[in-house]
């Protein structure tokens, strides 16, 4: 049995979520974006991959709170509508669109100052040419390549990537929550609780009931079927 729950979560509920699922909670994972120099500044353009997912949706909302213009990337028109209507992104581009790279460039007429990377693949290829000089790229994941057993077909892309990093003076930084959890979490929890209480940030959860349904939920997660955080409920408590 699968079901989804979406709400503006009250502070008390938010605190209990953090208490029960401290290392699993999407909002705790999104702490990584606050741990690097890529934290959004006013007037900057931020592109967020996997924008309808647990981490991307919160990263984008935090960037909006900080005053940035935020463009999401999601899989399908329904997800893109959801990202704009429910998460407050300024725009969202469907990665399945045959003209995806063109659409992304059009959505970012002033270029991209920050790209929150968790996908790789064709999304990274489309973002790379529109990164501004000095752009920052926090790398949270590389999901397009998790199951890859061989190199990508076609010419070697690495020289182009390295040349772009050099010419545009780009800053890439891997972000792992364990590096910053103890130092930054209390401030992050304070800010998140305030934002959720005021209704300026939304948390979304899709709950799957029963451990026997966990494999199906995991496959659906990798196929991009979920919106927000996927949680497997193994008991009635």
N, C-alpha and C positions, 0 to 999 in steps of 0.2 A: 504494500500500500504506500502510495506516494502522495504528499501534499505539500503545499507551499504556504508560508505565512509571511505577510509583509506588513510592516507597521512603523510608525514613528515611535521608537522604543523609549519609554520613560527612564529617567535616571536610575531608579531602583532596579528596574529590569536589566538595564545595561550593566549595572554593577554586578548583578547576579550572573549574567552571561560571562563576564570576565572572571568571576570567581570559579565558575564551573568549568570553563573551557579556556583557561588562561593562555595556553600555547596554541589552541586551535581556532580561537575566535578570529574572524576576519579583521575586525578592527584592531586587534593586537598586531596582526601581521602587517597591516597598513602603517604601523609605527615606523617601519623601515623608511618610508618616504621622508619622515621628519629627521632622519638620522644622517642625511647626506647633504652636500651643498646644493642639491637639486630642489630643495624646498621652494615652492612657487612664490614669486614676488608679484606685487601689483603690476598690472599692465602686460605681463608676460603671457605667451601662448604655451599651453601645456597640452600635449597629446598623450592619451592614456590608452594603452592596449588592453584587451579583455575588459572593456569598460563596464559591461553588465555583470561581471563576476564579483566575488566577495571582496577582493583586494582593490581591483580597479575602480569599482563604484565608489569606494570610500576615499581613495587617493584623489579622484576627480573632484569629489565634494569638498575635500579639504583645500584643494587648490582654488576652487571657486570662493570659498570662505576667505582665503588669503588675497582675493582680488584678481586672480588670473583669469584669462579666457581659456576655457577648457574644451577640447575636442576629443571625443571618445572614438574608439574603434571597436565594433562589435559585429557578431555574426548574424546577419539577417535584418530586414527592415523592422520587424517587431521589437527586437532587442534595441535597435537604435532609437525607436520611438520611446521605449521605456527609459532609456538612459537620459533622454532629454526631458521627458515629462515628469518622471519620478525622481531622478537624481540631480536634475537641474543643470546638466551640461549645456554649453552653448550650442554645440553641434555634435553630431555623431555620424560616422561614415561606415557603411556596410563593407566589410572586408571581402564579401562574396561578389560584390559588384564588379563586372568585367572591366570597368573603368575606375577601379578603386584608387590607383595611384593619382589619376587626374582629379578625382573627387576630393581626395585628401589635400592635395595642393590647393584646390579651390577653397577648401574649408579653412586653410591657414594662409591667407593672403600676405601676412607679415612674417611668414616663416614660423619655425618652431624653436622655442627657447629651452623647453624641457620635454623629453620623451620618456615616459615611464614604460620600460620594456619588460614584458613578461611572456612574449610570444615568439619573436624571431621570425624567420621565414619571409613570406611575401610582405608582411606588415613592416618589418624592419627595412626591407628593400625600398618600400614606398616612402618611408619616413626619412631615410638617410639623405636624399637630395634636398629636402626642404628644411633641414636643420640649419639654424643660424650660426654665425661665427660665435664661438664660445658656448654653444649649447651644452647642456648637461643631460646625461643619459643614465639614470639609476637603473640597474639591471636586477630584476626580481625573479626572472624565470626565462625559460626558453622552450615553451611547451610544444612548439611546432616541430621540434627536433628530438623530443624525449624518446621516441621509439625508432629513431633512425639508426640503421645498421651499416649504412654506407654513406659516402659523401654525396652531396647534391650533384645532380647531373648538370652538364654544361661547363662553361669556363670557371676558373678559379675566381671567386668573388673577393678573396682576402685582400689582394693588392688595392682594389677600389676602396674597400673599407678603410684600410690603413692610410691611403692617400687622403681620403675625406677627413679622417681624424686629424691628420697633420695640417691640411690646408685650412680647415675650419676651426682648428684649436679646440676640438671637442673633449669633453671630460666624461669618461665612462667610469662608473663605480658599481661594483657588486654590493648588494645590500642584503644582509642576513640578520634577522631579528635578534639572535643571541648576542650579537656584537653590541647592541644598544639597549637591550631590555632593562637591565638593572639601572642604567644611568638616566634613561629618559622616560621610563614607563609612567611614573607618578604624574609628571607634567602632562603626558599624553592622556592619561585617564581623566585628569581634571578637565582638560579642554574638550575631550570627547563627551563627557557627561554633560557639560554645559551646552554643547552644540545639539546633542540629542534632546535634552530637556526643552530647549528653545524651538525645536522642530526645524532647525536649519540643516540637519544632517539625518539621513534615513539609513537604517539598517534593514536588510532584507535577508530572509532565511527560507530555504526550502528543506522541509523536514521529511525524512524517509523513515517510516515506522518498521522496525524489525531488522535484526542483524542479517537475516537471510536475504534481505533486499539490498544489502550493502554493495555486492558486486555490480548489480544493475545500476545503482546510483553512481558508482565510481566510473563505469563505462560512459554513462550519460554525462558525467562531469567532463571527461576527456573529449567527448564529442560536442561539448558546448551547449548542452540542452538546458542547463540550469540558469537561474537568475539569482545572483547573490550567493550566500553561503549554503553549502549542502551539509546537513547534519543528519547522522543516522541515530535514531532514538532506539535504544536497546532495552529500555524498561519504562514503566509508567511514571517513574519519579522525575 
